[in-house]
Amino acid sequence: MTRRPVRIASALTIVLGALLVASAVRADDVSPVLPTSLPPAAVEPALTPDTVRTPTERTGPELRATAGGLFTFGISYGFAVGVAATSGHQGDSHLYVPIVGPWLDLGDRGHCPQAASCGNETAYGALIVADGVLQTIGALFVVGSFVFPTTRNDTTMTATATTAPTVQITPVEYAHGGLGLAAVGRF
């Protein structure tokens, strides 16, 4: 079995994984658009004397950094294990070791003789370095998301048992041009 297709596929996947992690993808906010001539619908129920707002502060890991780090590390380490399993080269067995394996493999690759051509060894060495860098970056993102946690401020509204339920029905016009009714209530 040749190593060249496996290495090229590994390199392309690592580059693709890095590009996917580097860009944030967000869905568009699809919220109804109210006509200008109609009164706006109440989004938040009116506070009554029996409603209590409780601000809370939560601290935890940055979930996007954790997910991005796990993705980057997982893709790069997965391909390293794939290469280690299929390659017969002397140093490629080090690729089973996460994070330091690519650097150990690079040290065991051997040197090209001065008079002979190295063939693809230079490209393989560059792919091993890229794999080691991506594994390290992924691991650092995961560790960093716990070392530098995010603080989220949440407000909880609690109503007592004496609160009367309310319902408000309002005509709305949606962004795609459709018309309809919106029901906003508190129970």
N, C-alpha and C positions, 0 to 999 in steps of 0.2 A: 504494500500500500504506500502510495507516495504521500509525502508530507505537504507538498506545495498547495493542493486544493484546500486542505484543512487549515493551513496557515492563512491563506488568502481569505477564506470564509471567516476565520476568526477575526482578522483585521477589519473586514468590512462590518461585522457585527459590533465590534468594539466601538468603531467610529460612529455607527448608527445609534448605538446605545448612549454614547456620550452626547450626541446631538439631541436625542429625545429627552434626556435628563436635563439638558441645559435650557430647554425651552419650556415655559409654563403654558399649559393649555387650559383655558377656562371656557365654560359654556356661556352663551349670552343670557342675560337676565331677561326672561320673558314675563313681563308684568303687564297687567291691563292698563290701557291708556284711557283715562276718563275724558268724555267730551267736555269742552270748555263751558257749555251752557248748563250742564248738570252739576248739582252739588257733589263734592268728592265724598267717596265712601270712607267711613272711619276705619283706619287700619288698626289702631290700638284702642281697646275699650276705654271709655272714660273712667277715671279713678273715682271711686266712691269712698266714703269714709271707712268702709269695711275692707278695702283693698290695701295690701301691704307690699311695698317694693323692698326687696332684699338684694343689695349688691353683694356679689361674691367675686373673689379673685382666685383663679386657678392657675397654677404653674405646672408646666409639663414640657416634655420634649417637643421640639418643632417637628410636626408630623411630615411636612413636605421634605425637609432635609433628611429625615429618617428614611422615608420611602425612596427618595432619590439616591441616597447612599446605598441602601440595600439593593436597589435595581442595578446601579453601576457596579457594585462589588459582585453581585450575583452573575451578571452577564460576563464580566471579565474573568471571574474565577471559574465559571462554567466552561468557558472555552479553554482555559488553561488545563482543566481536568480532562477535557476532550483531547487536547493535544498530547497530554501526558499518557493517556490510555492508548493512543494510536501510534505514537512515535517510537522509533527504535533508537533515537539519539541518546548518547550517554547521559546527558544532563537533564533531559526532559522529565525524568521521574521526579525531579525537585518541584515540578509544577503542581503536584498534589498538595504542597504546603501553601496555605493562603498567605498572601501579602509578601512574605520573604522568598517564596518559591521561585518567582521569576528572576530575582536577583541571584539566587544560588545557581539557577540554570545558566544565567548569563556568565557567571564565573567558571562554570564547568564546560562551556562550549568548546574550548580549545582555540588555538590561533591558526590562522591560515599561513601556510609557508610563503615566503617572499616570492618564489619563482612561480607558484601555482595560483590559479584563480580561485577565489573563495566561493564562486557560484552564488547561491542564494543566502549564504550565511549572514551577510550584512543585513539583508532584508529581514531574516529571521531574528537577528539580534534586535533590530528596531521594533519588531512586533512584540518581542519579549519585554523590552523596556516600556512600550506603550501599555502592555498588559499589567506590568508591575505598577506603573503610575496610576492606572485606572483602579486597580484593586486598593491601592493606598488612598486615593481620593475618596472612594466609596466608603472605606472604613473610617476615614477622618470625618466625613459627613455624618455618619451614624453616631460616632463618639461625640462630635460637636453638638449634635442636636440634644444630647443629654447634658453636656457640660454647660451649654448656653441655652437654658430652657426659655420658653415663651410664656409670658403672663397674659392670660385672657380675662377680661372683665365681663362678667355676665350679670344681668339683672333679672331676678325672678319675681314675678308678680303672684301673690297669693291672695285669694279671696276667701273670706270666712263663709260659713254656712248660710248667713243671712243675706248674701248677695242675690239679687233677683236676676234671672237670665234676661238678656236683651238680644234682639235680632234686628238688623237693619238690612233692607233689600234696596239695592241701588242699580240703575241701568249703567252698563259699561260698554266701551268700545275698545276692542283688543287691537294690538299692534298690526295684525294681519288684515284688519278691516272688518272683522266680524263684530256683531252686536250681541249682547247678552245681559244677563242679570248676575249680580254678585251679592251673596249673602254673607254678612259679617255679623258675628254674634259672640256672646259670652254666656257660658253655661256654668 
